[in-house]
Amino acid sequence: MASWYGEVHHGLPTASGEIFDMNTLTAAHPTLPMNALVRVTCPRTGRSVVVRINDRIPASGGRIIDLSAKAAALLGIKSRGVAKVRLVLIEKGDV
């Protein structure tokens, strides 16, 4: 399951130390390395997007990834809030 975050966190520091910008293609994940590139696909909409991991979320609540507002919009899931997604690691990022 994926959710998204936007205005409340916009401009605040992420776990990587960079400032969160809800208008970029980034995401938070509990364990993937920072700067990993992940293809996120929503089976319901058939859309996919590549995001860069730059933040952390707790490994709980059934969510595996929190997407930036822009990524959620491109996937067509922003109005739903939460949606089933499939993740494919494209690049490992920092190890």
ZADO-1210 file (C-alpha; in nm, 4 decimals, padded with zeros to 6 digits):
<atoms>
<atom x="00.0000" y="00.0000" z="00.0000" code="MET" pos="1"/>
<atom x="00.1134" y="00.3517" z="-00.0799" code="ALA" pos="2"/>
<atom x="00.0074" y="00.6836" z="00.0620" code="SER" pos="3"/>
<atom x="00.1327" y="01.0321" z="-00.0128" code="TRP" pos="4"/>
<atom x="00.2371" y="01.3456" z="00.1692" code="TYR" pos="5"/>
<atom x="00.2450" y="01.7085" z="00.0658" code="GLY" pos="6"/>
<atom x="00.1815" y="02.0541" z="00.2092" code="GLU" pos="7"/>
<atom x="00.2135" y="01.9677" z="00.5802" code="VAL" pos="8"/>
<atom x="00.5713" y="01.8429" z="00.5240" code="HIS" pos="9"/>
<atom x="00.6650" y="02.0734" z="00.2332" code="HIS" pos="10"/>
<atom x="00.9839" y="02.2638" z="00.3190" code="GLY" pos="11"/>
<atom x="01.0774" y="02.0436" z="00.6152" code="LEU" pos="12"/>
<atom x="01.3943" y="01.8325" z="00.6326" code="PRO" pos="13"/>
<atom x="01.3730" y="01.4683" z="00.5260" code="THR" pos="14"/>
<atom x="01.5645" y="01.1784" z="00.6804" code="ALA" pos="15"/>
<atom x="01.8310" y="01.2287" z="00.4126" code="SER" pos="16"/>
<atom x="01.8817" y="01.5892" z="00.5245" code="GLY" pos="17"/>
<atom x="01.7413" y="01.7475" z="00.2103" code="GLU" pos="18"/>
<atom x="01.4352" y="01.9699" z="00.2198" code="ILE" pos="19"/>
<atom x="01.1105" y="01.7982" z="00.1187" code="PHE" pos="20"/>
<atom x="00.9560" y="01.9371" z="-00.1996" code="ASP" pos="21"/>
<atom x="00.6111" y="01.7917" z="-00.2671" code="MET" pos="22"/>
<atom x="00.6515" y="01.8857" z="-00.6360" code="ASN" pos="23"/>
<atom x="00.9412" y="01.6464" z="-00.7001" code="THR" pos="24"/>
<atom x="00.9389" y="01.2717" z="-00.7649" code="LEU" pos="25"/>
<atom x="01.0544" y="01.1483" z="-00.4255" code="THR" pos="26"/>
<atom x="00.9296" y="00.9041" z="-00.1634" code="ALA" pos="27"/>
<atom x="00.9772" y="00.7680" z="00.1866" code="ALA" pos="28"/>
<atom x="01.0436" y="00.3977" z="00.2500" code="HIS" pos="29"/>
<atom x="01.1230" y="00.2114" z="00.5739" code="PRO" pos="30"/>
<atom x="01.4382" y="00.0285" z="00.4570" code="THR" pos="31"/>
<atom x="01.5528" y="00.1049" z="00.1013" code="LEU" pos="32"/>
<atom x="01.8802" y="00.2993" z="00.0823" code="PRO" pos="33"/>
<atom x="01.8673" y="00.6744" z="00.0391" code="MET" pos="34"/>
<atom x="01.8779" y="00.7793" z="-00.3268" code="ASN" pos="35"/>
<atom x="01.7516" y="00.4401" z="-00.4471" code="ALA" pos="36"/>
<atom x="01.5388" y="00.4709" z="-00.7600" code="LEU" pos="37"/>
<atom x="01.2129" y="00.2784" z="-00.7529" code="VAL" pos="38"/>
<atom x="00.9492" y="00.2284" z="-01.0202" code="ARG" pos="39"/>
<atom x="00.6074" y="00.2492" z="-00.8545" code="VAL" pos="40"/>
<atom x="00.3137" y="00.1091" z="-01.0511" code="THR" pos="41"/>
<atom x="-00.0518" y="00.1336" z="-00.9590" code="CYS" pos="42"/>
<atom x="-00.2318" y="-00.1685" z="-01.1059" code="PRO" pos="43"/>
<atom x="-00.5709" y="00.0048" z="-01.0781" code="ARG" pos="44"/>
<atom x="-00.4694" y="00.3017" z="-01.2966" code="THR" pos="45"/>
<atom x="-00.2016" y="00.1269" z="-01.5017" code="GLY" pos="46"/>
<atom x="00.0313" y="00.4212" z="-01.4462" code="ARG" pos="47"/>
<atom x="00.3886" y="00.4116" z="-01.3202" code="SER" pos="48"/>
<atom x="00.6461" y="00.6631" z="-01.2055" code="VAL" pos="49"/>
<atom x="01.0098" y="00.6487" z="-01.0945" code="VAL" pos="50"/>
<atom x="01.0798" y="00.8049" z="-00.7548" code="VAL" pos="51"/>
<atom x="01.3964" y="00.8609" z="-00.5546" code="ARG" pos="52"/>
<atom x="01.3979" y="00.7545" z="-00.1894" code="ILE" pos="53"/>
<atom x="01.4930" y="01.0473" z="00.0350" code="ASN" pos="54"/>
<atom x="01.2924" y="00.9900" z="00.3528" code="ASP" pos="55"/>
<atom x="01.1814" y="00.7244" z="00.6016" code="ARG" pos="56"/>
<atom x="00.8453" y="00.5983" z="00.7247" code="ILE" pos="57"/>
<atom x="00.7793" y="00.3538" z="01.0076" code="PRO" pos="58"/>
<atom x="00.7446" y="-00.0088" z="00.9002" code="ALA" pos="59"/>
<atom x="00.3846" y="-00.0273" z="01.0168" code="SER" pos="60"/>
<atom x="00.0309" y="00.0567" z="00.9180" code="GLY" pos="61"/>
<atom x="00.0393" y="-00.1612" z="00.6086" code="GLY" pos="62"/>
<atom x="00.2073" y="00.1071" z="00.3974" code="ARG" pos="63"/>
<atom x="00.5317" y="00.0278" z="00.2184" code="ILE" pos="64"/>
<atom x="00.5903" y="00.3722" z="00.0631" code="ILE" pos="65"/>
<atom x="00.4843" y="00.7360" z="00.1045" code="ASP" pos="66"/>
<atom x="00.4950" y="00.9247" z="-00.2236" code="LEU" pos="67"/>
<atom x="00.5366" y="01.2951" z="-00.2859" code="SER" pos="68"/>
<atom x="00.2181" y="01.4736" z="-00.3916" code="ALA" pos="69"/>
<atom x="00.3475" y="01.4976" z="-00.7494" code="LYS" pos="70"/>
<atom x="00.4194" y="01.1228" z="-00.7711" code="ALA" pos="71"/>
<atom x="00.0739" y="01.0416" z="-00.6320" code="ALA" pos="72"/>
<atom x="-00.0890" y="01.2750" z="-00.8832" code="ALA" pos="73"/>
<atom x="00.0989" y="01.1199" z="-01.1763" code="LEU" pos="74"/>
<atom x="-00.0078" y="00.7726" z="-01.0586" code="LEU" pos="75"/>
<atom x="-00.3684" y="00.8872" z="-01.0362" code="GLY" pos="76"/>
<atom x="-00.3998" y="00.8031" z="-00.6670" code="ILE" pos="77"/>
<atom x="-00.3867" y="01.1446" z="-00.5013" code="LYS" pos="78"/>
<atom x="-00.7644" y="01.1715" z="-00.4536" code="SER" pos="79"/>
<atom x="-00.7827" y="00.8202" z="-00.3035" code="ARG" pos="80"/>
<atom x="-00.5141" y="00.8845" z="-00.0412" code="GLY" pos="81"/>
<atom x="-00.4021" y="00.5195" z="-00.0243" code="VAL" pos="82"/>
<atom x="-00.3691" y="00.2635" z="-00.3027" code="ALA" pos="83"/>
<atom x="-00.2165" y="-00.0737" z="-00.3800" code="LYS" pos="84"/>
<atom x="00.1102" y="-00.0428" z="-00.5697" code="VAL" pos="85"/>
<atom x="00.3922" y="-00.2583" z="-00.6998" code="ARG" pos="86"/>
<atom x="00.7565" y="-00.1559" z="-00.6458" code="LEU" pos="87"/>
<atom x="01.0558" y="-00.2453" z="-00.8604" code="VAL" pos="88"/>
<atom x="01.4043" y="-00.1379" z="-00.7520" code="LEU" pos="89"/>
<atom x="01.5828" y="00.0240" z="-01.0485" code="ILE" pos="90"/>
<atom x="01.8996" y="00.1530" z="-00.8802" code="GLU" pos="91"/>
<atom x="02.0307" y="00.0663" z="-00.5343" code="LYS" pos="92"/>
<atom x="02.1256" y="00.4173" z="-00.4257" code="GLY" pos="93"/>
<atom x="02.3575" y="00.4764" z="-00.1294" code="ASP" pos="94"/>
<atom x="02.4654" y="00.1603" z="00.0499" code="VAL" pos="95"/>
</atoms>
